[in-house]
């Protein structure tokens, strides 16, 4: 996957009570939203092992998540939606197969 997009941001350096801080905002609303997403991704990659970032096992879901489970075997982005759907579909499939026999 290749991603190429110009990101236009405005950087402001502030000094208040001897403390220097930066303020970064996107020039447009789209730039600002994209900047926030990219910043969040970079912070995640910097603090979380790449092996803990997973794609949801529900084939219809496009989400990725950080697996913070103790054993590191989480499969779904959310158990109440994706996990339940996959398990329910599997259950009903087995039930249909058993009634055909």
Secondary structure, DSSP 8 states (H G I E B T S, - for coil): --------EEEEEEEETTEEEEEEEESSHHHHHHHHHHHHHHHHHHHS-GGGEEE-S-TT---EEE---SSS----S-IIIIIHHHHHHHHHHHHHHHHH-
